[in-house]
Amino acid sequence: MVVLGVRVKSGWAMTVLLSGPADCARVLDRRRIELADPDEPHSVQPYHAGFGTAQTSRAAIARLVHIVERCAHRAVLRLLREYKQAGAIPRRAGIVAGSVIDPSSIGNPHIRAHASEGALFRRVVVESLERRGVRSAVVVEREVYRMAASATRFTERRVKTMVAALGADVTGRWRAEEKTAAAAALLVLASRRR
């Protein structure tokens, strides 16, 4: 089975494609995808008017959100097409988010802008995957290892060791974003087995 792990950030995401089962998973692909338009720098933070300032123009936000939606859909489509050509089609994905707090519940406008961006980028990734037949499960970053441990029935320490070892399958650095994406993919692999 092949599954996708995605660590969503503002403007981009780290993706890790794993083949399983979970106890002997291996990395088939790891890459960064852009969720914002590099030609429109404000699309990385559409709810900000500038450093530390929340955007108040609804028209500006709507325009930038539209750019993000378009860029994210294209990036995910391109990614899944390449996987299909390689014969590795994921049908499930684990999406790692920094938070799933409802932005409207946050009083501070600047913090609310960050939460709104987190919600936007998470939403566009989930929607883009689901449009292509890939079901997604969202997990908060601080819980991903605990949940993967529960699903695999391994200790959290063993899951972290397994995830770290997956880095041997890739060239270059195996950073925190890759690790959390891989942990989410392990969670999906193990959950599928049950």
GROMACS elastic network, one bead per residue, 0.5 to 0.9 nm:
[ bonds ]
;  ai    aj funct       b0    kb
    1    18     6  0.82571   500
    1    19     6  0.54939   500
    1    20     6  0.53920   500
    1    21     6  0.68428   500
    1    88     6  0.87796   500
    1    89     6  0.88895   500
    1    90     6  0.78246   500
    1    91     6  0.89183   500
    1   189     6  0.76431   500
    2    17     6  0.69470   500
    2    18     6  0.56017   500
    2    20     6  0.64028   500
    2    21     6  0.87862   500
    2    28     6  0.87401   500
    2    88     6  0.64493   500
    2    89     6  0.65474   500
    2    90     6  0.50550   500
    2    91     6  0.74701   500
    2    92     6  0.80464   500
    2   189     6  0.80317   500
    3    16     6  0.84517   500
    3    17     6  0.58517   500
    3    18     6  0.54520   500
    3    19     6  0.64442   500
    3    20     6  0.80317   500
    3    88     6  0.88533   500
    3    89     6  0.78968   500
    3    91     6  0.65338   500
    3    92     6  0.54392   500
    3    93     6  0.56830   500
    3    94     6  0.79642   500
    3   185     6  0.59406   500
    3   186     6  0.82878   500
    3   188     6  0.70867   500
    3   189     6  0.67658   500
    4    15     6  0.68663   500
    4    16     6  0.57872   500
    4    18     6  0.62700   500
    4    19     6  0.88692   500
    4    90     6  0.60968   500
    4    91     6  0.81404   500
    4    92     6  0.64989   500
    4    94     6  0.63617   500
    4    95     6  0.84052   500
    4   181     6  0.79782   500
    4   182     6  0.80328   500
    4   184     6  0.81489   500
    4   185     6  0.55603   500
    4   188     6  0.83837   500
    5    14     6  0.81760   500
    5    15     6  0.56384   500
    5    16     6  0.50454   500
    5    17     6  0.62884   500
    5    18     6  0.77074   500
    5    92     6  0.88207   500
    5    93     6  0.55541   500
    5    95     6  0.60324   500
    5    96     6  0.76640   500
    5   178     6  0.85211   500
    5   180     6  0.79528   500
    5   182     6  0.54851   500
    5   183     6  0.73987   500
    5   184     6  0.53216   500
    5   186     6  0.80611   500
    5   188     6  0.83534   500
    6    13     6  0.64180   500
    6    14     6  0.56227   500
    6    16     6  0.64336   500
    6    17     6  0.87516   500
    6    93     6  0.73137   500
    6    94     6  0.62205   500
    6    96     6  0.59674   500
    6    97     6  0.87213   500
    6   125     6  0.86673   500
    6   177     6  0.84699   500
    6   178     6  0.82177   500
    6   180     6  0.80026   500
    6   182     6  0.78150   500
    6   184     6  0.73998   500
    6   185     6  0.79195   500
    7    12     6  0.87799   500
    7    13     6  0.54772   500
    7    14     6  0.51708   500
    7    15     6  0.65431   500
    7    16     6  0.86974   500
    7    94     6  0.85587   500
    7    95     6  0.60514   500
    7    97     6  0.64306   500
    7    98     6  0.86361   500
    7   141     6  0.83983   500
    7   177     6  0.58979   500
    7   178     6  0.73357   500
    7   179     6  0.88877   500
    7   180     6  0.65311   500
    7   182     6  0.88034   500
    7   184     6  0.84635   500
    8    11     6  0.82887   500
    8    12     6  0.65011   500
    8    14     6  0.66778   500
    8    15     6  0.86399   500
    8    95     6  0.70822   500
    8    96     6  0.61219   500
    8    97     6  0.57224   500
    8    98     6  0.78508   500
    8   118     6  0.79408   500
    8   121     6  0.67514   500
    8   122     6  0.62127   500
    8   125     6  0.79101   500
    8   177     6  0.85817   500
    8   181     6  0.87588   500
    9    12     6  0.53619   500
    9    13     6  0.54527   500
    9    14     6  0.80314   500
    9    35     6  0.88405   500
    9    97     6  0.75567   500
    9    98     6  0.79457   500
    9   117     6  0.89230   500
    9   118     6  0.70862   500
    9   121     6  0.71414   500
    9   122     6  0.81966   500
   10    13     6  0.78476   500
   10    35     6  0.79401   500
   10    36     6  0.82923   500
   10    44     6  0.58420   500
   10    45     6  0.67393   500
   10   114     6  0.86933   500
   10   117     6  0.65252   500
   10   118     6  0.64521   500
   10   120     6  0.88259   500
   10   121     6  0.65055   500
   11    33     6  0.88979   500
   11    34     6  0.62042   500
   11    37     6  0.80913   500
   11    43     6  0.71599   500
   11    45     6  0.72407   500
   11    68     6  0.78763   500
   11    72     6  0.88775   500
   11   117     6  0.87422   500
   11   121     6  0.70927   500
   12    32     6  0.69345   500
   12    33     6  0.56622   500
   12    36     6  0.67152   500
   12    44     6  0.80725   500
   12    72     6  0.85634   500
   12   121     6  0.80877   500
   13    31     6  0.84396   500
   13    32     6  0.56907   500
   13    33     6  0.53942   500
   13    34     6  0.65571   500
   13    35     6  0.69974   500
   13   121     6  0.87436   500
   13   125     6  0.86972   500
   13   177     6  0.84494   500
   14    30     6  0.73793   500
   14    31     6  0.58312   500
   14    33     6  0.63739   500
   14    34     6  0.89421   500
   14   177     6  0.61948   500
   14   178     6  0.62481   500
   14   181     6  0.69786   500
   15    29     6  0.78848   500
   15    30     6  0.55873   500
   15    31     6  0.53912   500
   15    32     6  0.61134   500
   15    33     6  0.73370   500
   15   177     6  0.85335   500
   15   178     6  0.70274   500
   15   181     6  0.63434   500
   15   182     6  0.82126   500
   16    27     6  0.69041   500
   16    28     6  0.76570   500
   16    29     6  0.57575   500
   16    31     6  0.67359   500
   16    32     6  0.89504   500
   16   178     6  0.65431   500
   16   179     6  0.86209   500
   16   181     6  0.59387   500
   16   182     6  0.58177   500
   16   185     6  0.75518   500
   17    26     6  0.85079   500
   17    27     6  0.59185   500
   17    28     6  0.54263   500
   17    29     6  0.50257   500
   17    30     6  0.63196   500
   17    31     6  0.89532   500
   17    83     6  0.89504   500
   17    88     6  0.86200   500
   17    90     6  0.78640   500
   17   181     6  0.88472   500
   17   182     6  0.77602   500
   17   185     6  0.75579   500
   18    22     6  0.88902   500
   18    25     6  0.63215   500
   18    26     6  0.55273   500
   18    28     6  0.55784   500
   18    29     6  0.72871   500
   18    30     6  0.89549   500
   18    90     6  0.88279   500
   18   182     6  0.73479   500
   18   185     6  0.66424   500
   18   186     6  0.78592   500
   18   189     6  0.86159   500
   19    22     6  0.80484   500
   19    24     6  0.85467   500
   19    25     6  0.54942   500
   19    26     6  0.55576   500
   19    27     6  0.66146   500
   19    28     6  0.67497   500
   19    88     6  0.85692   500
   19   189     6  0.83513   500
   20    23     6  0.73841   500
   20    24     6  0.62161   500
   20    26     6  0.67644   500
   20   186     6  0.81703   500
   20   189     6  0.65366   500
   20   190     6  0.87917   500
   21    24     6  0.57739   500
   21    25     6  0.56165   500
   21    26     6  0.88989   500
   21   186     6  0.84323   500
   21   189     6  0.63063   500
   21   190     6  0.72761   500
   21   193     6  0.80795   500
   22    26     6  0.86468   500
   22   152     6  0.71482   500
   22   185     6  0.86177   500
   22   186     6  0.55211   500
   22   187     6  0.79707   500
   22   188     6  0.86607   500
   22   189     6  0.55304   500
   22   190     6  0.56656   500
   22   193     6  0.88409   500
   23   152     6  0.77732   500
   23   162     6  0.82642   500
   23   186     6  0.85792   500
   23   190     6  0.84504   500
   24   162     6  0.87525   500
   25   162     6  0.86773   500
   25   166     6  0.77660   500
   25   186     6  0.76614   500
   25   189     6  0.87148   500
   26   166     6  0.62505   500
   26   169     6  0.68915   500
   27    30     6  0.72463   500
   27   166     6  0.64401   500
   27   167     6  0.79731   500
   27   168     6  0.88569   500
   27   169     6  0.58299   500
   27   170     6  0.72585   500
   27   182     6  0.82920   500
   28    88     6  0.83941   500
   28   169     6  0.79283   500
   28   170     6  0.85765   500
   29    83     6  0.88781   500
   29   169     6  0.89338   500
   29   170     6  0.78916   500
   30   170     6  0.74778   500
   30   178     6  0.74478   500
   31   178     6  0.85693   500
   33    72     6  0.83846   500
   33    75     6  0.62872   500
   33    76     6  0.78030   500
   33    79     6  0.81316   500
   34    37     6  0.74163   500
   34    38     6  0.81568   500
   34    71     6  0.73690   500
   34    72     6  0.69932   500
   34    75     6  0.65571   500
   35    43     6  0.87608   500
   35    44     6  0.79231   500
   35    68     6  0.60353   500
   35    69     6  0.78382   500
   35    70     6  0.85216   500
   35    71     6  0.54521   500
   35    73     6  0.81188   500
   35    74     6  0.86495   500
   35    75     6  0.68177   500
   35    76     6  0.86980   500
   35   121     6  0.73060   500
   35   124     6  0.84213   500
   35   125     6  0.82857   500
   36    39     6  0.87844   500
   36    40     6  0.77497   500
   36    41     6  0.79548   500
   36    42     6  0.86618   500
   36    43     6  0.54200   500
   36    44     6  0.54868   500
   36    45     6  0.88403   500
   36    64     6  0.88876   500
   36    67     6  0.69553   500
   36    69     6  0.82179   500
   36    70     6  0.85047   500
   36    71     6  0.56700   500
   36    72     6  0.67891   500
   37    40     6  0.52205   500
   37    41     6  0.68218   500
   37    42     6  0.85344   500
   37    43     6  0.61902   500
   37    44     6  0.75361   500
   37    67     6  0.68696   500
   37    68     6  0.69728   500
   37    70     6  0.89477   500
   37    71     6  0.62724   500
   38    41     6  0.57770   500
   38    42     6  0.89517   500
   38    43     6  0.80346   500
   38    44     6  0.83246   500
   39    43     6  0.88500   500
   40    43     6  0.56974   500
   40    44     6  0.80516   500
   40    64     6  0.84935   500
   40    67     6  0.85308   500
   41    44     6  0.59707   500
   41    45     6  0.79968   500
   42    45     6  0.55375   500
   42    46     6  0.57436   500
   42    47     6  0.87287   500
   42    48     6  0.78377   500
   42    49     6  0.81978   500
   42    50     6  0.86730   500
   42    64     6  0.72723   500
   43    47     6  0.87283   500
   43    61     6  0.89992   500
   43    63     6  0.89199   500
   43    64     6  0.52698   500
   43    65     6  0.72752   500
   43    67     6  0.68091   500
   43    68     6  0.62970   500
   44    64     6  0.86771   500
   44    68     6  0.79788   500
   44   117     6  0.84116   500
   45    48     6  0.55594   500
   45    49     6  0.83934   500
   45    50     6  0.88868   500
   45    64     6  0.85580   500
   45   113     6  0.83017   500
   45   114     6  0.79143   500
   45   117     6  0.64648   500
   46    49     6  0.77436   500
   46    55     6  0.75328   500
   46    60     6  0.78384   500
   46    61     6  0.57062   500
   46    62     6  0.85273   500
   46    63     6  0.86633   500
   46    64     6  0.54806   500
   46    65     6  0.65274   500
   46    68     6  0.84882   500
   46   113     6  0.83480   500
   46   116     6  0.88769   500
   46   117     6  0.69406   500
   47    53     6  0.87422   500
   47    54     6  0.59290   500
   47    55     6  0.50424   500
   47    56     6  0.79584   500
   47    60     6  0.86822   500
   47    61     6  0.61412   500
   47    64     6  0.85161   500
   47    65     6  0.88093   500
   47   110     6  0.87551   500
   47   112     6  0.86763   500
   47   113     6  0.50563   500
   47   114     6  0.73190   500
   47   116     6  0.69151   500
   47   117     6  0.64830   500
   48    51     6  0.71462   500
   48    52     6  0.73120   500
   48    53     6  0.56741   500
   48    56     6  0.83096   500
   48    61     6  0.86552   500
   48   110     6  0.77407   500
   48   113     6  0.62945   500
   48   114     6  0.80584   500
   48   117     6  0.89481   500
   49    52     6  0.80667   500
   49    53     6  0.54675   500
   49    54     6  0.54278   500
   49    56     6  0.74845   500
   49    57     6  0.85742   500
   50    53     6  0.52127   500
   50    54     6  0.72614   500
   50    55     6  0.76894   500
   51    54     6  0.84625   500
   52   110     6  0.61842   500
   52   111     6  0.89483   500
   53   109     6  0.79358   500
   53   110     6  0.59669   500
   53   113     6  0.84632   500
   54   109     6  0.59264   500
   54   110     6  0.51795   500
   54   111     6  0.84922   500
   54   112     6  0.81179   500
   54   113     6  0.57852   500
   54   114     6  0.87675   500
   55    58     6  0.79621   500
   55    60     6  0.78578   500
   55    61     6  0.71922   500
   55   109     6  0.89045   500
   55   110     6  0.88265   500
   55   113     6  0.76663   500
   56    59     6  0.88958   500
   56    60     6  0.82176   500
   56    61     6  0.79934   500
   57    60     6  0.52824   500
   57    61     6  0.63484   500
   57    62     6  0.86700   500
   58    61     6  0.50663   500
   58    62     6  0.60123   500
   58    63     6  0.85471   500
   59    62     6  0.51084   500
   59    63     6  0.61463   500
   59    64     6  0.86154   500
   60    63     6  0.52105   500
   60    64     6  0.62010   500
   60    65     6  0.85387   500
   61    64     6  0.51888   500
   61    65     6  0.59470   500
   61    66     6  0.84835   500
   62    65     6  0.51151   500
   62    66     6  0.61325   500
   62    67     6  0.87020   500
   63    66     6  0.52244   500
   63    67     6  0.64557   500
   63    68     6  0.88757   500
   64    67     6  0.50064   500
   64    68     6  0.62620   500
   64    69     6  0.86630   500
   65    68     6  0.50093   500
   65    69     6  0.61392   500
   65    70     6  0.85986   500
   65   120     6  0.78009   500
   66    69     6  0.51172   500
   66    70     6  0.62018   500
   66    71     6  0.86127   500
   67    70     6  0.51846   500
   67    71     6  0.60828   500
   67    72     6  0.84666   500
   68    71     6  0.51558   500
   68    72     6  0.58873   500
   68    73     6  0.83855   500
   68   120     6  0.84396   500
   68   121     6  0.77843   500
   68   124     6  0.78117   500
   69    72     6  0.52825   500
   69    73     6  0.60631   500
   69    74     6  0.85743   500
   69   120     6  0.86645   500
   69   121     6  0.84302   500
   69   124     6  0.59211   500
   69   125     6  0.87813   500
   69   128     6  0.86197   500
   70    73     6  0.53410   500
   70    74     6  0.62579   500
   70    75     6  0.86726   500
   70   124     6  0.89955   500
   71    74     6  0.52014   500
   71    75     6  0.60908   500
   71    76     6  0.86407   500
   72    75     6  0.50802   500
   72    76     6  0.61040   500
   72    77     6  0.84099   500
   72   121     6  0.81703   500
   72   124     6  0.62812   500
   72   125     6  0.65660   500
   72   128     6  0.70831   500
   73    76     6  0.53384   500
   73    77     6  0.60271   500
   73    78     6  0.85548   500
   73   124     6  0.71960   500
   73   125     6  0.75168   500
   73   127     6  0.81622   500
   73   128     6  0.51364   500
   73   129     6  0.82599   500
   73   131     6  0.89202   500
   74    77     6  0.50855   500
   74    78     6  0.60608   500
   74    79     6  0.85440   500
   74   128     6  0.84220   500
   75    78     6  0.51721   500
   75    79     6  0.61635   500
   75    80     6  0.86955   500
   75   128     6  0.88850   500
   76    79     6  0.50056   500
   76    80     6  0.61216   500
   76    81     6  0.84760   500
   76   125     6  0.73919   500
   76   128     6  0.62379   500
   76   129     6  0.67553   500
   76   132     6  0.87938   500
   77    80     6  0.52484   500
   77    81     6  0.60480   500
   77    82     6  0.86158   500
   77   128     6  0.74561   500
   77   129     6  0.80384   500
   77   132     6  0.75472   500
   78    81     6  0.51435   500
   78    82     6  0.62521   500
   78    83     6  0.86952   500
   79    82     6  0.52935   500
   79    83     6  0.63452   500
   79    84     6  0.87141   500
   80    84     6  0.60581   500
   80    85     6  0.85956   500
   80    88     6  0.88633   500
   80    89     6  0.71616   500
   80    90     6  0.80178   500
   80   129     6  0.85488   500
   80   132     6  0.80148   500
   81    84     6  0.50020   500
   81    85     6  0.62079   500
   81    86     6  0.86254   500
   81    89     6  0.86980   500
   82    85     6  0.51030   500
   82    86     6  0.62854   500
   82    87     6  0.86864   500
   82    88     6  0.86889   500
   83    86     6  0.50099   500
   83    87     6  0.61969   500
   83    88     6  0.50823   500
   83    89     6  0.57165   500
   83    90     6  0.79821   500
   84    88     6  0.56022   500
   84    89     6  0.52282   500
   84    90     6  0.86079   500
   85    88     6  0.76160   500
   85    89     6  0.86778   500
   86    89     6  0.81971   500
   90    93     6  0.72821   500
   90   133     6  0.89458   500
   90   134     6  0.66912   500
   91   129     6  0.89904   500
   91   132     6  0.88208   500
   91   133     6  0.64798   500
   91   135     6  0.62936   500
   91   136     6  0.87011   500
   92   129     6  0.87816   500
   92   133     6  0.83887   500
   92   134     6  0.50020   500
   92   136     6  0.57532   500
   92   137     6  0.80422   500
   92   185     6  0.86118   500
   92   188     6  0.70742   500
   92   189     6  0.86065   500
   92   192     6  0.89075   500
   93   126     6  0.88112   500
   93   129     6  0.81606   500
   93   134     6  0.66238   500
   93   135     6  0.61765   500
   93   137     6  0.63958   500
   93   138     6  0.85662   500
   93   184     6  0.77875   500
   93   185     6  0.64932   500
   93   188     6  0.66576   500
   94   135     6  0.87004   500
   94   136     6  0.57239   500
   94   137     6  0.50643   500
   94   138     6  0.60140   500
   94   139     6  0.71792   500
   94   181     6  0.73547   500
   94   182     6  0.86727   500
   94   183     6  0.84557   500
   94   185     6  0.53458   500
   94   186     6  0.83687   500
   94   187     6  0.72452   500
   94   188     6  0.59888   500
   95   122     6  0.77517   500
   95   125     6  0.82760   500
   95   126     6  0.76838   500
   95   136     6  0.66295   500
   95   137     6  0.59666   500
   95   139     6  0.61071   500
   95   140     6  0.83757   500
   95   181     6  0.72329   500
   95   184     6  0.65702   500
   95   185     6  0.83159   500
   96    99     6  0.87544   500
   96   122     6  0.84060   500
   96   137     6  0.86227   500
   96   138     6  0.59265   500
   96   139     6  0.50995   500
   96   140     6  0.56462   500
   96   141     6  0.55655   500
   96   144     6  0.74156   500
   96   180     6  0.69702   500
   96   181     6  0.64666   500
   96   184     6  0.66336   500
   97   100     6  0.69522   500
   97   118     6  0.73997   500
   97   119     6  0.85555   500
   97   122     6  0.67966   500
   97   138     6  0.69934   500
   97   139     6  0.62877   500
   97   140     6  0.50008   500
   97   141     6  0.57042   500
   98   118     6  0.73663   500
   98   139     6  0.86561   500
   98   140     6  0.56807   500
   98   141     6  0.53781   500
   98   142     6  0.76847   500
   99   102     6  0.89436   500
   99   115     6  0.76503   500
   99   118     6  0.72910   500
   99   119     6  0.81696   500
   99   139     6  0.85731   500
   99   140     6  0.56684   500
   99   141     6  0.74264   500
   99   142     6  0.87939   500
  100   103     6  0.86317   500
  100   115     6  0.81465   500
  100   118     6  0.79533   500
  100   119     6  0.69435   500
  100   122     6  0.89528   500
  100   138     6  0.87304   500
  100   139     6  0.84801   500
  100   140     6  0.69493   500
  101   104     6  0.86565   500
  101   105     6  0.76477   500
  101   106     6  0.84523   500
  101   115     6  0.70507   500
  101   119     6  0.81802   500
  102   105     6  0.56247   500
  102   106     6  0.75260   500
  102   112     6  0.88465   500
  102   115     6  0.74368   500
  102   116     6  0.80237   500
  102   119     6  0.79139   500
  103   106     6  0.55391   500
  103   107     6  0.87256   500
  103   111     6  0.83987   500
  103   112     6  0.52431   500
  103   113     6  0.76180   500
  103   114     6  0.83041   500
  103   115     6  0.51899   500
  103   116     6  0.54079   500
  103   117     6  0.89742   500
  103   118     6  0.89810   500
  103   119     6  0.77224   500
  104   107     6  0.76621   500
  104   112     6  0.70871   500
  104   115     6  0.88508   500
  104   116     6  0.83527   500
  105   112     6  0.81211   500
  106   109     6  0.75257   500
  106   111     6  0.70768   500
  106   112     6  0.54304   500
  106   115     6  0.82890   500
  107   110     6  0.88931   500
  107   111     6  0.79391   500
  107   112     6  0.69300   500
  108   111     6  0.54521   500
  108   112     6  0.59697   500
  108   113     6  0.86315   500
  109   113     6  0.61051   500
  109   114     6  0.88234   500
  110   113     6  0.50615   500
  110   114     6  0.66077   500
  110   115     6  0.88258   500
  111   114     6  0.51560   500
  111   115     6  0.62913   500
  111   116     6  0.85805   500
  112   116     6  0.59721   500
  112   117     6  0.85644   500
  113   116     6  0.50238   500
  113   117     6  0.62568   500
  113   118     6  0.86766   500
  114   117     6  0.51509   500
  114   118     6  0.62570   500
  114   119     6  0.86785   500
  115   118     6  0.50111   500
  115   119     6  0.61579   500
  115   120     6  0.85377   500
  116   119     6  0.50902   500
  116   120     6  0.60525   500
  116   121     6  0.86951   500
  117   121     6  0.61503   500
  117   122     6  0.84110   500
  118   121     6  0.54709   500
  118   122     6  0.61068   500
  118   123     6  0.84915   500
  119   122     6  0.52036   500
  119   123     6  0.59758   500
  119   124     6  0.86546   500
  120   123     6  0.51241   500
  120   124     6  0.62219   500
  120   125     6  0.86983   500
  121   124     6  0.52826   500
  121   125     6  0.63002   500
  121   126     6  0.87024   500
  122   125     6  0.53728   500
  122   126     6  0.62790   500
  122   127     6  0.86416   500
  122   138     6  0.84295   500
  123   126     6  0.52055   500
  123   127     6  0.59957   500
  123   128     6  0.83880   500
  124   127     6  0.51045   500
  124   128     6  0.58583   500
  124   129     6  0.84619   500
  125   128     6  0.51345   500
  125   129     6  0.61510   500
  125   130     6  0.85365   500
  126   129     6  0.52780   500
  126   130     6  0.60906   500
  126   131     6  0.85977   500
  126   134     6  0.85728   500
  126   135     6  0.79834   500
  126   136     6  0.62064   500
  126   137     6  0.84080   500
  126   138     6  0.83866   500
  127   130     6  0.50893   500
  127   131     6  0.60593   500
  127   132     6  0.87439   500
  127   136     6  0.89432   500
  128   131     6  0.52351   500
  128   132     6  0.67192   500
  128   134     6  0.86210   500
  129   132     6  0.52547   500
  129   133     6  0.65038   500
  129   134     6  0.50195   500
  129   135     6  0.69196   500
  129   136     6  0.73562   500
  130   135     6  0.55477   500
  130   136     6  0.71748   500
  131   134     6  0.73756   500
  132   135     6  0.88329   500
  136   188     6  0.89311   500
  137   184     6  0.87391   500
  137   188     6  0.78991   500
  138   184     6  0.86359   500
  139   142     6  0.85393   500
  139   143     6  0.68256   500
  139   144     6  0.60790   500
  139   147     6  0.84201   500
  139   184     6  0.74777   500
  140   143     6  0.54609   500
  140   144     6  0.62402   500
  141   144     6  0.53000   500
  141   145     6  0.81197   500
  141   180     6  0.69793   500
  141   184     6  0.89659   500
  142   145     6  0.75302   500
  142   146     6  0.82684   500
  143   146     6  0.53771   500
  143   147     6  0.60618   500
  143   148     6  0.85183   500
  144   147     6  0.52316   500
  144   148     6  0.60077   500
  144   149     6  0.85063   500
  144   180     6  0.70107   500
  144   181     6  0.89661   500
  144   183     6  0.64620   500
  144   184     6  0.61806   500
  144   187     6  0.78160   500
  145   149     6  0.59894   500
  145   150     6  0.85465   500
  145   156     6  0.59759   500
  145   157     6  0.85789   500
  145   159     6  0.68078   500
  145   160     6  0.70110   500
  145   180     6  0.78700   500
  145   183     6  0.62993   500
  145   184     6  0.79276   500
  145   187     6  0.83440   500
  146   149     6  0.50987   500
  146   150     6  0.62696   500
  146   151     6  0.87191   500
  146   155     6  0.83212   500
  146   156     6  0.57754   500
  146   159     6  0.86999   500
  147   150     6  0.50474   500
  147   151     6  0.61680   500
  147   152     6  0.85740   500
  147   156     6  0.85262   500
  147   184     6  0.86073   500
  147   187     6  0.67828   500
  148   151     6  0.50783   500
  148   152     6  0.60012   500
  148   153     6  0.81424   500
  148   154     6  0.82380   500
  148   156     6  0.75661   500
  148   159     6  0.70688   500
  148   183     6  0.64321   500
  148   184     6  0.69213   500
  148   185     6  0.86796   500
  148   186     6  0.63505   500
  148   188     6  0.80702   500
  148   190     6  0.75959   500
  148   191     6  0.85851   500
  149   152     6  0.52297   500
  149   153     6  0.55795   500
  149   154     6  0.50416   500
  149   155     6  0.54344   500
  149   157     6  0.83140   500
  149   158     6  0.79226   500
  149   159     6  0.60219   500
  149   160     6  0.88976   500
  149   187     6  0.77418   500
  150   153     6  0.50434   500
  150   154     6  0.68338   500
  150   155     6  0.77359   500
  150   156     6  0.80479   500
  150   187     6  0.84719   500
  151   154     6  0.79269   500
  151   186     6  0.85395   500
  151   187     6  0.59986   500
  151   188     6  0.82736   500
  151   189     6  0.86958   500
  151   190     6  0.54268   500
  151   191     6  0.56458   500
  151   194     6  0.83428   500
  152   155     6  0.84109   500
  152   159     6  0.82123   500
  152   186     6  0.78662   500
  152   187     6  0.70830   500
  152   189     6  0.85139   500
  152   190     6  0.52209   500
  152   191     6  0.76006   500
  153   190     6  0.86915   500
  154   157     6  0.80955   500
  154   158     6  0.61488   500
  154   159     6  0.65383   500
  155   158     6  0.51445   500
  155   159     6  0.63765   500
  155   160     6  0.87227   500
  156   159     6  0.50806   500
  156   160     6  0.62506   500
  156   161     6  0.86438   500
  157   160     6  0.51464   500
  157   161     6  0.62457   500
  157   162     6  0.86573   500
  158   162     6  0.60774   500
  158   163     6  0.85399   500
  159   163     6  0.60683   500
  159   164     6  0.85007   500
  159   183     6  0.75962   500
  159   186     6  0.86125   500
  160   163     6  0.50850   500
  160   164     6  0.60790   500
  160   165     6  0.85426   500
  160   179     6  0.84187   500
  160   183     6  0.79002   500
  161   164     6  0.50950   500
  161   165     6  0.61315   500
  161   166     6  0.87307   500
  162   165     6  0.50813   500
  162   166     6  0.63808   500
  162   183     6  0.88758   500
  163   166     6  0.51736   500
  163   167     6  0.72179   500
  163   179     6  0.60097   500
  163   180     6  0.82731   500
  163   182     6  0.64154   500
  163   183     6  0.62773   500
  163   186     6  0.84185   500
  164   167     6  0.56519   500
  164   168     6  0.80590   500
  164   174     6  0.77951   500
  164   179     6  0.68420   500
  165   168     6  0.57826   500
  165   169     6  0.80885   500
  166   169     6  0.56883   500
  166   170     6  0.77581   500
  166   174     6  0.85310   500
  166   179     6  0.83869   500
  166   182     6  0.80858   500
  167   170     6  0.55668   500
  167   171     6  0.80617   500
  167   172     6  0.86731   500
  167   173     6  0.77101   500
  167   174     6  0.53127   500
  167   175     6  0.86690   500
  167   178     6  0.84883   500
  167   179     6  0.80898   500
  168   171     6  0.76375   500
  168   174     6  0.83958   500
  170   173     6  0.79279   500
  170   174     6  0.75611   500
  171   174     6  0.83090   500
  174   177     6  0.81033   500
  174   178     6  0.60218   500
  174   179     6  0.68824   500
  175   178     6  0.54121   500
  175   179     6  0.62547   500
  175   180     6  0.88123   500
  176   180     6  0.61128   500
  176   181     6  0.84749   500
  177   180     6  0.53786   500
  177   181     6  0.61631   500
  177   182     6  0.85518   500
  178   181     6  0.51236   500
  178   182     6  0.60439   500
  178   183     6  0.85527   500
  179   182     6  0.50264   500
  179   183     6  0.60786   500
  179   184     6  0.86426   500
  180   184     6  0.62185   500
  180   185     6  0.85925   500
  181   184     6  0.51633   500
  181   185     6  0.63018   500
  181   186     6  0.87330   500
  182   186     6  0.61596   500
  182   187     6  0.85665   500
  183   186     6  0.50002   500
  183   187     6  0.61981   500
  183   188     6  0.87212   500
  184   188     6  0.63341   500
  184   189     6  0.86694   500
  185   188     6  0.50648   500
  185   189     6  0.61516   500
  185   190     6  0.86118   500
  186   190     6  0.60581   500
  186   191     6  0.83827   500
  187   190     6  0.52656   500
  187   191     6  0.59802   500
  187   192     6  0.85113   500
  188   191     6  0.50437   500
  188   192     6  0.60239   500
  188   193     6  0.87015   500
  189   192     6  0.52950   500
  189   193     6  0.66093   500
  190   193     6  0.52470   500
  190   194     6  0.69138   500
  191   194     6  0.55080   500
